[in-house]
Structures are given as structure tokens and as C-alpha cells.
């Protein structure tokens, strides 16, 4: 049997009930563990010499690349696929990244946290900055991250595209998306205790393009689908540097140099995103990882487990640690 003919994985029958129970337990643990003095907690965990060295290198850096994962949005209430505290950890993320697993209303209810704000401010201070965003929750954009300094590679829950023609719409934050999706304001559609009715095909979102009318779908990448070529091309062009035209001379090589790679909230298990860490290091970048889970301690090892001498790992909640470590460059958030 070839990989393409493998049957798609299915969510277990009790998935929704277990997910809801874990969500409630996770929220209780988060509230109980909230530190009263985040700054003191950070300084107790992070060596001052490491913090100072990172801050100095960031301040001196011109071209900075960031890779953003689900852990960035964890403090905003968006559950992660993997990692410590991720209550989908026991399920295959390939199963979860399917139409059935997406929760648009949860992303709408979330608000950007301090890490989103810090990255948006860093993009304003470092104009030669690019963030590769693996998240589909729209929180970076809502934090004010300039479009020219961010590239999403998995799409957005708030963009829709036609299943037949080339129609695409961006920034649709309507709730409900269509009247048939409507629920009372105090009802959480992720709560398995809420009965959901079968929606007639005619009431589902439709393409407004003339002479089309086909079904719309979220403009996100599900497993088994290709990443958008234009997004990959833009990242590749940025990494090669301004003015690079394929010549391998000294000036072009200097333009393509990357000073720093910041990895936030991901173990970098999935390619091609994980490959950007190796590519940045090959262009001279030092790597700084901000993640709850220490490199090499998970069930699977991603690119962040291969830190080199001169790289950094900063453990903890990105919403607390990242703004503190960026403060000397961006100020207080």
C-alpha cells in the first residue's frame, strides 16, 4: 500500500467528551498555577548571563527570522497539538488537523497575549524581520503585526476560499459565518453537551462569485494538502536576501546572512517549517528557542532539539518569557 492510499485517520468515538473534560481541567490548572510575580519567576529560571547575551545579540541583529507555533497562542486559550500542557497530546496531530477538528469560534473569542504583542513590536523595531507563522488563529494579525513582516503557511480560519473557482476572501470575522451556524451567545459549540443539528446543504457557506455558487471552505491547510506556493516562495526570497538573483558571489551571500532565528512555541517536528531552522543556521543565524518543553525531552525530537553552542533555550510560558527577554529592545508591553 502506498502512502497516498493509506486510509485517513479518524478521531476516536469519545474524542469530543474527553477533549471537553481536559479543557476544563487545563483551565483550572492554568488558573491555579498563574504566578503572582512573573518577572521574578523568569529571573529565577533563566541565567542572567544567557538573558544578557541574547538581548545584546538581538539588539545588534539586522535580519531576524522567527518561526511561530501553537505554544505562542496557548496563553490566549488556544489549545496546542503537542507539548507539555497540550491536551491533544495523546492524539495524532495528523488526525486533529482535519475539518472536524477546527474550532473557529474559540479563535474568535481569544485575544492576543503579550507574546503576540511583543513580536508585533519587534517587527516595528526590526524592519528586516520576518515571522513564519504556523498558526491559523489570526492572533498575530490582531496584535498589529504588519503584513510585510509575517507569512502564514497554514492559512487562516478567517479566510475562506471556493472549492471550485479561484475566489478567496480574507478577514471575515463574522460570527456566525452564515445564519445556519448560529448559536446562542452563551453556548460553546465545542461543548459536547450542546446538541448540534444537521445543516442542509443549501444553508452552508457559498461562493459569491458570478456563475459559481459552490461551497466555501476555510482557507487553511489540512494534512495531505500542499502548502501555498506563493507563501513558500516569499519565505525563500526573504532568506536569499534583498537583491539576490541566484548569483553566489560575496555580496549576495552577505545580503542573505541571517543574524538571529527566534523559535516560539514549537518543537519544529514538521517539515518544511522545521527545515527553516537549519537553513537559517546555514546562513549564520544563532537560534533562540522559547518553549514550555525543553529540547530533547518530548516523545519525538524536532529541529529545536539540535541546539548548538551559542544558541539559547528559554523555558516557560511564551506570553511571560518572551516579552521579558525582548524588553531591552522593544520596551515594556
Protein Blocks (a to p, Z undefined) as FASTA:
>chain_A
ZZklpccddddfklmmmmmmmmmmmmmmmmmmpcfblmlmmmmmpcfklmmmmmmmmmmp
mbdcddddfklmmmnopacfbdehiaklmpcfklmmcfklpcfklmmmpccdfklmmmmm
mmmmmmmbccddfbfnlmmmmnopafklcccfkbpfkbccdfkbmcdcehiabdcfbfkl
pccfkbcfklmklccddddfklpccdfbghilpacddddddehiacdfklmmmmmmmmno
ghiaoiacfklmmmmpcfbdcdehiahlacfklmmmmmmmmnopacddddfbdghiambd
cfklmccehiacdedjfklmmmmmmmmmnopZZ
